[in-house]
Amino acid sequence: MADSKLDKTFLRTILSLAAKPEVDHLLYVSDVPISPADLRGRPIKKKLVYAVTEERLAEQLRKIGHISVVVPPYDYSRVEKVKVALVAAMTANLFTDGESVLCLTGRSGSRAPDTLVKLTIGRGFEEKIAIDTVALGAEFSSQVVEALVSLAMAIGHEGFEGHPIGTIFVLGDSTAVMEKSKQLTINPFGGISEAERNVLDPRIREALKNFAVLDGAFIIREDGVVLAAGRYLQVGEMSDVPLQLGLGARHAAAAAITVDSKAVAISVSQSSGTVRVYQGGQVVLELQQVSRRS
């Protein structure tokens, strides 16, 4: 379906706004690039950051001089898409604290964007976007955090063999976390060299998807090395941890371990596929599914 006159006017209005000196970046979350005709004569090429779902498209955009990051291709709401794109852009060190960003996106499958979000980096996005390494702490690798968030999103969307599953990834302060947990089953990562069990390796992330069916949590070192799967988190009194209404034991354990240690926990809800990142017992990022693979 062709873009309507209103769609075109909306886009051109946003492009004109993005050209103003008060705006530092335009984050465009779409797999349909802006046409050269719409960009012609507008001094925004250095401000424009594409967030696309295909590496091939990202490479094509980079070859013609555009900045581009890749985000997971799952069907999230417009607001969730902006959150994910912000995570990817901040992980790539494209934005810095205090910068003003316009985020433009639309519904999945649509050519025309219909939603604009204006925000200032460092002031939070619904107070849930403090996922950059500055907020989490210098000991956390931004690449490892993004890899685990993307993996959690994949598990929430795909499940295992068509069945929804939930899990927990605990990242950081691994000595304390191992002391506060016990093995529920044989550790599938035991005896494997560290070079062969890092979450930055796509093969390991694929293995983690399969092992997510095991009861218990994954314990991961700050540098991305997987120490164990199938760990039972022996946390303190979970009733002391404030939790959203309707969330169960998995989320309580994820929140509690981040109170009992300096770790960050990423939980995947079995019932909804929602991904939540916990630090200090609080949710610092929440990504809700629009639809799940069935």
VEXROSE-979534 format. One record per residue (C-alpha): residue in three letters; x, y, z. Coordinates in Angstrom, 2 decimals, always signed. Layout:
! VEXROSE-979534
ATOM,Ala,X,Y,Z
...
***
This chain:
! VEXROSE-979534
ATOM,Met,+0.00,+0.00,+0.00
ATOM,Ala,+1.46,+3.35,-1.05
ATOM,Asp,+2.19,+5.98,+1.55
ATOM,Ser,-0.60,+8.52,+1.92
ATOM,Lys,-0.11,+12.27,+1.57
ATOM,Leu,-0.38,+12.55,+5.35
ATOM,Asp,+2.33,+9.88,+5.83
ATOM,Lys,+4.70,+11.78,+3.57
ATOM,Thr,+3.96,+15.09,+5.27
ATOM,Phe,+4.53,+13.53,+8.68
ATOM,Leu,+7.93,+12.14,+7.67
ATOM,Arg,+9.09,+15.37,+6.05
ATOM,Thr,+8.00,+17.35,+9.10
ATOM,Ile,+10.09,+15.08,+11.36
ATOM,Leu,+13.09,+15.37,+9.01
ATOM,Ser,+12.82,+19.15,+9.16
ATOM,Leu,+12.64,+19.00,+12.94
ATOM,Ala,+15.67,+16.67,+13.06
ATOM,Ala,+17.70,+19.24,+11.11
ATOM,Lys,+17.40,+21.77,+13.92
ATOM,Pro,+20.58,+22.33,+15.97
ATOM,Glu,+18.79,+21.35,+19.20
ATOM,Val,+18.47,+17.74,+17.90
ATOM,Asp,+21.61,+15.59,+18.05
ATOM,His,+20.33,+12.34,+16.49
ATOM,Leu,+17.41,+10.85,+14.58
ATOM,Leu,+17.01,+7.14,+15.38
ATOM,Tyr,+14.99,+5.61,+12.54
ATOM,Val,+13.66,+2.16,+13.47
ATOM,Ser,+12.51,+0.61,+10.21
ATOM,Asp,+13.58,-1.79,+7.48
ATOM,Val,+12.39,+0.68,+4.83
ATOM,Pro,+15.08,+3.37,+4.44
ATOM,Ile,+14.14,+6.99,+3.90
ATOM,Ser,+14.14,+7.83,+0.20
ATOM,Pro,+17.02,+9.93,-1.18
ATOM,Ala,+14.45,+12.46,-2.38
ATOM,Asp,+13.19,+13.05,+1.16
ATOM,Leu,+16.76,+13.44,+2.47
ATOM,Arg,+17.95,+15.71,-0.33
ATOM,Gly,+18.83,+19.18,+0.91
ATOM,Arg,+18.47,+18.28,+4.58
ATOM,Pro,+21.70,+18.39,+6.67
ATOM,Ile,+20.87,+15.35,+8.78
ATOM,Lys,+22.95,+12.51,+7.31
ATOM,Lys,+25.42,+12.65,+10.21
ATOM,Lys,+22.53,+12.69,+12.69
ATOM,Leu,+20.60,+9.80,+11.15
ATOM,Val,+20.99,+6.36,+12.76
ATOM,Tyr,+19.13,+3.43,+11.20
ATOM,Ala,+18.00,+0.48,+13.33
ATOM,Val,+17.22,-2.43,+11.00
ATOM,Thr,+16.58,-6.14,+11.47
ATOM,Glu,+18.89,-7.51,+8.75
ATOM,Glu,+22.69,-7.35,+8.73
ATOM,Arg,+22.61,-7.32,+4.92
ATOM,Leu,+20.49,-4.15,+4.90
ATOM,Ala,+22.71,-2.57,+7.57
ATOM,Glu,+25.77,-3.21,+5.41
ATOM,Gln,+24.07,-1.70,+2.36
ATOM,Leu,+23.28,+1.44,+4.33
ATOM,Arg,+26.85,+1.68,+5.65
ATOM,Lys,+28.24,+1.41,+2.12
ATOM,Ile,+26.40,+4.59,+1.14
ATOM,Gly,+27.59,+6.42,+4.24
ATOM,His,+24.78,+5.87,+6.73
ATOM,Ile,+25.17,+4.80,+10.35
ATOM,Ser,+23.27,+1.59,+11.06
ATOM,Val,+22.74,-0.90,+13.89
ATOM,Val,+21.01,-4.27,+13.82
ATOM,Val,+18.13,-5.12,+16.16
ATOM,Pro,+16.27,-8.43,+16.67
ATOM,Pro,+13.42,-9.01,+14.19
ATOM,Tyr,+10.71,-9.81,+16.73
ATOM,Asp,+7.24,-8.27,+16.71
ATOM,Tyr,+7.36,-5.82,+19.60
ATOM,Ser,+5.18,-2.78,+20.13
ATOM,Arg,+6.35,+0.59,+18.87
ATOM,Val,+7.60,+1.66,+22.30
ATOM,Glu,+9.46,-1.63,+22.82
ATOM,Lys,+11.10,-1.24,+19.39
ATOM,Val,+12.44,+2.16,+20.43
ATOM,Lys,+13.84,+0.68,+23.66
ATOM,Val,+15.61,-2.13,+21.81
ATOM,Ala,+17.01,+0.26,+19.20
ATOM,Leu,+18.29,+2.55,+21.94
ATOM,Val,+20.05,-0.38,+23.61
ATOM,Ala,+21.76,-1.27,+20.31
ATOM,Ala,+22.75,+2.33,+19.57
ATOM,Met,+24.13,+2.97,+23.06
ATOM,Thr,+26.01,-0.33,+22.98
ATOM,Ala,+27.65,+0.89,+19.76
ATOM,Asn,+28.59,+4.13,+21.58
ATOM,Leu,+26.60,+6.22,+19.11
ATOM,Phe,+24.88,+8.35,+21.78
ATOM,Thr,+26.27,+10.10,+24.84
ATOM,Asp,+24.69,+11.51,+27.98
ATOM,Gly,+22.83,+14.76,+27.50
ATOM,Glu,+22.21,+14.35,+23.78
ATOM,Ser,+18.72,+14.92,+22.38
ATOM,Val,+17.37,+12.07,+20.24
ATOM,Leu,+14.25,+11.81,+18.10
ATOM,Cys,+13.14,+8.19,+17.68
ATOM,Leu,+10.90,+7.41,+14.73
ATOM,Thr,+9.19,+4.05,+14.17
ATOM,Gly,+5.95,+2.37,+13.14
ATOM,Arg,+4.11,-0.93,+13.27
ATOM,Ser,+5.78,-4.06,+11.91
ATOM,Gly,+5.38,-4.47,+8.17
ATOM,Ser,+4.41,-0.86,+7.58
ATOM,Arg,+6.36,+1.30,+5.15
ATOM,Ala,+5.45,+4.56,+6.81
ATOM,Pro,+6.52,+5.53,+10.36
ATOM,Asp,+3.74,+6.82,+12.58
ATOM,Thr,+5.27,+7.22,+16.05
ATOM,Leu,+7.76,+9.81,+17.33
ATOM,Val,+9.51,+9.70,+20.72
ATOM,Lys,+11.75,+12.55,+21.92
ATOM,Leu,+14.19,+11.87,+24.76
ATOM,Thr,+17.45,+12.98,+26.32
ATOM,Ile,+20.12,+10.32,+26.78
ATOM,Gly,+20.96,+9.77,+30.44
ATOM,Arg,+17.59,+10.83,+31.80
ATOM,Gly,+16.01,+7.43,+31.28
ATOM,Phe,+13.26,+6.22,+28.98
ATOM,Glu,+10.21,+5.45,+31.08
ATOM,Glu,+13.00,+5.04,+33.65
ATOM,Lys,+13.66,+1.63,+32.09
ATOM,Ile,+16.46,+2.30,+29.64
ATOM,Ala,+19.39,+2.46,+32.07
ATOM,Ile,+20.93,-0.54,+30.32
ATOM,Asp,+24.04,+1.15,+28.95
ATOM,Thr,+27.32,+0.22,+30.59
ATOM,Val,+27.60,+3.58,+32.32
ATOM,Ala,+24.42,+2.81,+34.24
ATOM,Leu,+25.19,-0.86,+34.93
ATOM,Gly,+28.81,-0.28,+35.89
ATOM,Ala,+32.18,-0.37,+34.18
ATOM,Glu,+32.66,-4.05,+35.02
ATOM,Phe,+29.93,-5.05,+32.56
ATOM,Ser,+30.74,-5.44,+28.87
ATOM,Ser,+28.19,-3.66,+26.69
ATOM,Gln,+28.56,-6.35,+24.02
ATOM,Val,+27.85,-9.12,+26.53
ATOM,Val,+24.80,-7.28,+27.92
ATOM,Glu,+23.35,-6.72,+24.45
ATOM,Ala,+24.05,-10.34,+23.43
ATOM,Leu,+22.18,-11.64,+26.49
ATOM,Val,+19.24,-9.25,+26.05
ATOM,Ser,+18.93,-10.29,+22.39
ATOM,Leu,+19.19,-13.97,+23.37
ATOM,Ala,+16.50,-13.53,+26.03
ATOM,Met,+14.25,-11.87,+23.46
ATOM,Ala,+14.77,-14.81,+21.09
ATOM,Ile,+13.90,-17.33,+23.82
ATOM,Gly,+10.81,-15.33,+24.78
ATOM,His,+9.66,-15.20,+21.18
ATOM,Glu,+10.57,-18.68,+19.95
ATOM,Gly,+10.42,-20.90,+23.05
ATOM,Phe,+11.65,-24.44,+22.49
ATOM,Glu,+10.17,-26.62,+19.75
ATOM,Gly,+7.03,-24.50,+19.73
ATOM,His,+6.54,-24.53,+23.51
ATOM,Pro,+6.97,-21.37,+25.61
ATOM,Ile,+9.80,-21.50,+28.16
ATOM,Gly,+11.23,-19.14,+30.75
ATOM,Thr,+14.72,-18.77,+32.14
ATOM,Ile,+17.16,-16.52,+34.04
ATOM,Phe,+20.61,-15.26,+33.08
ATOM,Val,+22.70,-13.94,+35.99
ATOM,Leu,+25.60,-11.79,+34.83
ATOM,Gly,+28.50,-10.62,+36.98
ATOM,Asp,+29.75,-11.02,+40.58
ATOM,Ser,+29.99,-14.69,+39.64
ATOM,Thr,+31.93,-15.86,+42.71
ATOM,Ala,+29.20,-14.58,+45.04
ATOM,Val,+26.43,-15.89,+42.77
ATOM,Met,+27.96,-19.37,+42.60
ATOM,Glu,+28.16,-19.38,+46.40
ATOM,Lys,+24.50,-18.38,+46.63
ATOM,Ser,+23.33,-21.12,+44.24
ATOM,Lys,+23.51,-24.89,+43.82
ATOM,Gln,+23.55,-27.24,+40.87
ATOM,Leu,+20.19,-28.86,+40.06
ATOM,Thr,+21.52,-31.07,+37.27
ATOM,Ile,+24.79,-31.90,+35.54
ATOM,Asn,+26.42,-28.67,+34.37
ATOM,Pro,+26.61,-28.92,+30.53
ATOM,Phe,+29.42,-26.34,+30.47
ATOM,Gly,+31.69,-28.13,+32.91
ATOM,Gly,+35.11,-29.11,+31.53
ATOM,Ile,+34.83,-26.94,+28.42
ATOM,Ser,+37.54,-24.34,+27.79
ATOM,Glu,+36.57,-20.72,+28.42
ATOM,Ala,+37.20,-19.82,+24.78
ATOM,Glu,+34.48,-22.28,+23.77
ATOM,Arg,+31.75,-21.09,+26.14
ATOM,Asn,+31.48,-17.34,+25.70
ATOM,Val,+28.08,-15.80,+24.90
ATOM,Leu,+29.68,-13.58,+22.25
ATOM,Asp,+30.03,-16.76,+20.14
ATOM,Pro,+26.80,-17.30,+18.15
ATOM,Arg,+27.19,-21.09,+18.53
ATOM,Ile,+27.15,-20.76,+22.32
ATOM,Arg,+24.07,-18.54,+22.22
ATOM,Glu,+22.34,-21.23,+20.15
ATOM,Ala,+23.34,-23.83,+22.74
ATOM,Leu,+21.96,-21.62,+25.52
ATOM,Lys,+18.60,-21.57,+23.74
ATOM,Asn,+18.48,-25.35,+23.94
ATOM,Phe,+19.68,-25.52,+27.56
ATOM,Ala,+17.05,-22.94,+28.57
ATOM,Val,+14.62,-25.84,+28.99
ATOM,Leu,+16.60,-26.89,+32.10
ATOM,Asp,+15.32,-25.81,+35.48
ATOM,Gly,+17.41,-23.13,+37.14
ATOM,Ala,+19.52,-20.19,+36.03
ATOM,Phe,+22.55,-19.58,+33.84
ATOM,Ile,+25.54,-18.07,+35.65
ATOM,Ile,+27.71,-15.89,+33.42
ATOM,Arg,+30.92,-14.03,+34.18
ATOM,Glu,+31.26,-10.31,+33.34
ATOM,Asp,+33.31,-11.10,+30.23
ATOM,Gly,+30.63,-13.42,+28.84
ATOM,Val,+32.04,-16.81,+29.87
ATOM,Val,+29.23,-19.21,+30.85
ATOM,Leu,+30.10,-20.84,+34.17
ATOM,Ala,+27.03,-23.00,+34.66
ATOM,Ala,+23.48,-23.81,+33.64
ATOM,Gly,+20.74,-25.32,+35.77
ATOM,Arg,+21.63,-23.46,+39.00
ATOM,Tyr,+19.10,-23.01,+41.79
ATOM,Leu,+19.40,-19.51,+43.24
ATOM,Gln,+19.51,-19.70,+47.05
ATOM,Val,+18.52,-16.12,+47.69
ATOM,Gly,+17.38,-14.41,+50.88
ATOM,Glu,+13.83,-13.55,+51.84
ATOM,Met,+12.16,-12.90,+48.48
ATOM,Ser,+9.14,-11.27,+50.13
ATOM,Asp,+11.41,-8.30,+50.89
ATOM,Val,+11.90,-7.63,+47.17
ATOM,Pro,+9.24,-5.37,+45.60
ATOM,Leu,+7.73,-7.19,+42.62
ATOM,Gln,+5.10,-6.29,+40.04
ATOM,Leu,+1.71,-7.85,+40.65
ATOM,Gly,+1.37,-11.20,+38.87
ATOM,Leu,+5.07,-12.04,+38.63
ATOM,Gly,+6.10,-15.39,+40.08
ATOM,Ala,+9.03,-17.18,+41.67
ATOM,Arg,+11.35,-16.89,+38.65
ATOM,His,+11.16,-13.10,+38.66
ATOM,Ala,+11.39,-12.94,+42.44
ATOM,Ala,+14.58,-15.02,+42.34
ATOM,Ala,+16.02,-12.85,+39.54
ATOM,Ala,+15.31,-9.68,+41.50
ATOM,Ala,+16.54,-11.12,+44.80
ATOM,Ile,+19.91,-12.31,+43.48
ATOM,Thr,+20.64,-8.74,+42.38
ATOM,Val,+19.99,-7.61,+45.96
ATOM,Asp,+22.15,-10.35,+47.50
ATOM,Ser,+24.99,-9.68,+45.02
ATOM,Lys,+26.28,-7.07,+42.57
ATOM,Ala,+25.06,-9.12,+39.62
ATOM,Val,+22.55,-8.18,+36.94
ATOM,Ala,+19.77,-10.68,+36.17
ATOM,Ile,+17.81,-11.07,+32.93
ATOM,Ser,+14.57,-13.03,+33.19
ATOM,Val,+12.31,-14.43,+30.48
ATOM,Ser,+8.67,-14.96,+31.41
ATOM,Gln,+7.32,-18.35,+30.35
ATOM,Ser,+3.73,-17.10,+30.27
ATOM,Ser,+4.22,-13.91,+28.24
ATOM,Gly,+7.75,-13.97,+26.83
ATOM,Thr,+8.47,-10.61,+28.47
ATOM,Val,+12.15,-9.89,+29.11
ATOM,Arg,+13.12,-8.00,+32.26
ATOM,Val,+16.55,-6.81,+33.37
ATOM,Tyr,+17.06,-6.47,+37.14
ATOM,Gln,+19.71,-4.55,+39.03
ATOM,Gly,+19.61,-3.88,+42.76
ATOM,Gly,+16.23,-5.59,+42.96
ATOM,Gln,+14.67,-3.15,+40.47
ATOM,Val,+13.59,-3.57,+36.85
ATOM,Val,+15.84,-1.37,+34.70
ATOM,Leu,+14.54,-2.59,+31.34
ATOM,Glu,+11.31,-4.33,+30.34
ATOM,Leu,+10.54,-5.62,+26.83
ATOM,Gln,+7.06,-7.00,+26.23
ATOM,Gln,+6.12,-9.30,+23.36
ATOM,Val,+3.36,-8.35,+20.94
ATOM,Ser,+3.15,-11.86,+19.50
ATOM,Arg,+5.01,-15.15,+19.97
ATOM,Arg,+5.86,-17.90,+17.54
ATOM,Ser,+3.41,-20.77,+17.81
***
